[in-house]
């Protein structure tokens, strides 16, 4: 351990398994770029504070750029057992490039406790901004399809039983609004992720009077973490991201489940493109919706990481504890899972074939039973009574085997004398859909209005 950066007071070697157990370099190396940027900003503020010279700063900056180039070129060689994390690895290599005398000044007044969160926050901020863009792309596809396919009418379900006719676009937008709320929440999360912890020290603050506002600006943070102890302890920015993503994945999972059902031969409302389906190694006829099943399945993994990180943090005493290193892998995996999932969902939807005839064929006259009741309501009959009358029409249809919309006028009149010839209109699906014209309903005008609301949400309104 004499070779480790913190090895000064240690005499015995680490247990070899403990070395591996402790090291994070094999996953936190993805932070190399943020680490170099953070180190340069930190060194610059140390130069401004007068604790290192301008010349030393320039050497440090130039050396750090070399280190960054090696990572980029794939030539950075990790020294096993020595480079315990990206922070120690970069500093070790910097010393080899510019000499230990100057490299040894980089960490003046700095702790890995602030360094790790500074790098994580920068990395996460950039990733979340990309995710925001993917989500916007997905919402744009939803809005565009909803506009183009507004004339398809399909069964709407409750309890997975046919309930009332709806527009296919209305179904798409029902998830669209969940994703639009996800977008809104994501923008909130990014604000809190993007705050600067650098200058917090190990826990008590920086002793050399560095200008934290200058660092904030250089690293593109929106503001400061205002308490140094909070700065090094806080992983809420990761938890909040995972909570955000868990809810997003829950939406995606339900969306995928609907499409899995709609794509079965039994429903046949939609057909997945080859790009997002796979075959069976045994059954030649199979075309399986693996993309959708993975979207559904990966939601479990997202929830798991979220719950795991919450557990890791509960009960930790104040400020930095090594437990916090366990916040990095869930963050990396979660970001990848969510980012990939949005893009896959987008691809599935953008290439999905819709079968309007199948949707229409699945409509059932019983789905108009509410409209029959509503018809009598418009004639002044109380709804509780009309519900009952319509129920008798349903029973008549079941009993005679005649579809409800084909019962004769005489048969209907026998059930209730207030039925008139215009009852025929209650049996038109299109009319049923168009009647739901209050804001948020499934009529064409309501759906078109919803598309405008979604578009405004994409624009941040
Ligand atoms: N690899 C560590 C982590 O990710 C860096 C911080 C180490 N700090 C410490 N006091 N040991 O949390």
Boltz pocket constraint, residues with backbone or C-beta under 6 A from the ligand:
constraints:
  - pocket:
      binder: B
      contacts: [[A, 22], [A, 24], [A, 28], [A, 84], [A, 85], [A, 112], [A, 113], [A, 116], [A, 320], [A, 321], [A, 322], [A, 324], [A, 325], [A, 328]]
      max_distance: 6.0
